[in-house]
């Protein structure tokens, strides 16, 4: 069975990707420093505890497992932190990716699926974002991801590194079978924060900004179910293994929801009120990020079948009620 090295494979999206890869007949090898991931989530193949800043550790993993491809999820990803400490994001995200690319090529692995972000587009009010929309990131997180995209193109031209780039919109939900889910410490994403407030694990959900130029004053995002997202990654991997050219795909549903709409959907799913307090806008937050692309659907045959607010919140709620990954 072909092996795939999954960086960040013990994290939220990476662990779901490992499950999807195993279901598709691959052996996922999770490579994770466990700074934000959970060893208990790396249950679908081997776990290599290592850091992308350590080139020797990547070389050793490549030599031991000889992957046919790499799925690269590992990154610092907090927009607010990237505004306060941009150097950390440029250093860790970009240098880590460079180490990974060079190690993969040195090992003869020339297929990479990369986890990018719609944050590379910046804040383009009223624009339905597709893969040809100019990239203009407004924070170091988005900037570092765009730089990695540029690296992939450069190494594609110089060394034949075949790659698929996925620019995500907002990922939500949990494994529909309840085996893994979203668990960050500290938590920063809207839906798990909201469900923690519903369950009494935090006093209230803070809504950051109610004066955006949107119908209800709160910012708008395009949400995609994590299980749908990782199915796209398996399709992207097969795209590369079939010998097709490098490609960029947006992963979103084309439908945006405001923060207030997500809160209302939570009330319907959980049958509980969401305690809310209003806060100021956060630096670096865009007004609206919504995909205007059908490329993944038309070219990859991707189907975001689980990406309704009701299912994303429902699956996340079931996971949160189950208690999450064990500590330690």
N, C-alpha and C positions, 0 to 999 in steps of 0.2 A: 504493500500500500504506500502511495506517495505521501511524503511528509511535507507539511507547510509550517514554517516558522511564523508564529503569531506574536508580535511584540505587543506588550500590554495584554497578554492573553489571560491574565487573572483579573482584569478590570471589567467594567460594566459591559461595554460593547465587545471587547476582545473575548470574554468568556462565552458570550452568546455566539460569536463567530466560531469559536472552537467547537461548540455543540453542533452548529450547522455543518462544519467541515466533517466532523465525525459521522454525521448522518449521511453525508454525501460520499463517504467512502475514503476519506483522507485521514491521515494521522496528524492532528494538530499538536505542535510543540509550542507550548506557552513559554515565552521569554519575558520575564517581568521582575522588576526590583522590589515588588510588593510595598512600594511607598504609598500607593493608593489602591492597589489590587488586593485580592483575598486568595490565599492559597487554597481555601476550600472551594473556590469557584473554578479552579483549574483541574477539573475532574474528567476531562474528555481525552486526555493524552498526557505525555510527559510535561513536567514543569521544570524549567531551567531558571533558577534565581540568578539574575544578572542585570547589569545596567548598560544602557546604550552609550554611556560615556566611557565605558571600559571596552576598548576595541578587542583586547585579548579574549574577553568573555564571549563576545559575539563570534570571533573566529573559532573558539572552542565549540560553541553550539553548532556552528555551520559544519565543522569537521565531524562532529559526532553524529549529527542527524541528517546531513546532506539533503536539505529541503529542495523541492522542485520550484518553490516560490516562497515569497515572504508576504505576509499581511502586516502592514505597519500601522498600529493603533497608538502605541505608547507616545505620550506627549503631556506636557503641562497644558491645561485647557481652561483656566479661569480668566475670563475677560478682565474683571476688575483687578486681579493680581497682576495681569500683564500690563495694565496701565500704570500701576504703582512701581513695578519692578521689571521693566522691559528687558533689561540685560539678562535676567535669568531665563526668560523665554527664548531670546535669540541664542543664548549659549546652549541650553539643554535641548530645545527642540531641533534647532538647525544642526548643531554639532553632532547630536545623537543620530539624526537622520543621515548625515554624511558618513559617520562611522559605519552605520548599517549598510548603506549603499556600497561603500568600498569593500566591506567584508563580504557581502553577498557576491559581488563581481569577482573578488579574489577566489571565492569558493566555486565559481562557475554557475552561480544561481542568477539567472537573468530575467526573472519574472517577479514583479512587485505590485501589490495592490495597496494603495495608499489612502488612508483616512484623512481627507482634507475637510474643509468647512465652508459653509456659505459666508462666514465672516470675512473671507477673502474679497467679497464684493463690496464690503463697507456698508454705508447707509445711503441707499439710492431710493429715495422716497417715491412710492407709487409705481416702481418698476417691477414687473414680473421677471425674476432673474433666470436667465438660461446660461448655458455653458459659454456663450459668446459675449455675455455682458462684461464690460471692462471691470477689472479687479482693482479696487481702491480701498484696502483695509484701513480701518480707523483705530486699530489697537494692535499691540505687539503679538497677540495670539494669532490674529488673522494674518498679520505680516509674516510671521515665522512659517505659517502653513503655505503661504504663497511662495516664499523662498524655497521651500522643499519641493513644491511643484516645479519651480524653475530648475532645481537641481536634477530632478528626474528627467526633464526634457533634455538637459545638457548631457547627462550620462547616457540617455537613450541615443543621442546623436553620436557620441564619442565611443561608447562601449556596447551598444546594442542592448541597453537595459529596457526591456519591454515593461510597460506599466499601465495600470488603470488607476485613475484618480477619481475618487468619489467625494464630491462636495456635499456634506450633510446639511440638512436643516435641523430642526430640534428633535433629538432622539428621545423617545419616551417608552414607557411600558416595561414589561418583564416577560421572561419566558412563559408562554401560555401554559406549559406543563408545571410551572412553579419550582423548577429546580434551581434557577439562578435569577438574579434581579439586580436592580440598581441600588448601590449602597456606597455612599461616599462619606468620608469623615475629614473635614466638615462637608455637609451637603449644601449644594448651591443651586440645584435645578428645581424648577417650579413645581412639577407634579409631586416628587417625593417630599419636598418641603410642605406642600399643601396637605398631603396625606399624613405627615407627621403631626401637623396642627390639628387635623380632624381626629386623629387617634389620641391626642393629648400628650404627645412626646415633645412638643414645643408649644409655647403659649399661643402663638398666632403666626399666620403667614404675613410677611411684609410684602406689599405691592410697591415696587420701586418705580414711581412715576405715574401720575394720573392726569398729566397735562400734555400728553403726546397728541399730535394732530391725527387722531384716529377717531372712529365713531364714538367710543366710550372713554377715550383718554388714556387707555393703557396700550402698551406696545403689542404688536401682532407678530406671531410666529407660525411657521408651517411645521406641524408635528408629524413624525413618522415612527411607526412601531419598531422597536429594536429588532424583533424577529424578521420583519420585512427587510429591514436594513441589511442584516447579515445574509439573508438569502441573496440580495444583490451582490454581495461580496463573493459568494460561491459562483454566481454567474459570471462575475468579472474575472475570477480565477480561471474558469473554464474558457472564457474568451481568450485569455493569454495562452493557455496550454494548447488551444486549437491553432495557435500561430497567427492570431489576428494582430492588427496594429494597435499601438498605444492609443488610449482614448480617455476622455474626461466625461463624467456623468454627474449631474445633479441627482440627489436623492431627497425628494420631497413629494408631497401629494398635490401641490398646486392650490391648496386651500389653507388660508390663514385663520387663526383664532386669536382673539385678544386674551389678555390675562383674565379679564372679568368673565369671558366666555368659558375659559377653562375652569374657573371657580364654580360657575353655574353647572357645568357638566359634572363636576365632582359631587355636588349636592345630589344630583339625580342618581349617580352611580352608588354612592355610599349611603344615601338617605340620612346624611348628617350635615349640619351646618359647618362652614369653614370659618373659624375665627380669623379676622383680617385686621391689619393695621396698615395705614397708608404711609409711605416713605417717599423720599426724594429720588429723582432719577439717579442712576449709576453712570459714571463716566464710561464711555465706550459702548453703551447699549444703542443699537439701531432702532429706529421707529418700527420698521416692518421688514421682515425677511420671508419671502414667499417664492417658491420655485415656479418658474414658468415653462419648465422643460418636460417633454415626454420622451426624451432620447433613451433613457434607461428602459422604459416600457417598450418602445418600438424596436430598439436594437438588441437589448439583452433579453427581452421577454419577461422583464420584471413585473411583478404584480403586488402592489402594496395592499394586500387583502386584509391585513389586521389593523390598518392605520385609521381607525375611527377613534374619536375622543373617548367614546364609551368603552371600547376594548382596551385602549392604552391605559386609561385610568383604572379600569376593572382589573386588568392583569397586574398592574402595579399595586393596587389595593390588596389583592390576594397575597402577593409577595410580602408586603409590609405586615400584614396580619400574621404571616407565618414566622416572622421574627428575623429574617435576613440570614446572612452568612454567619456561622459561628466565629467568634473571635479566637485569636491565638493560633 
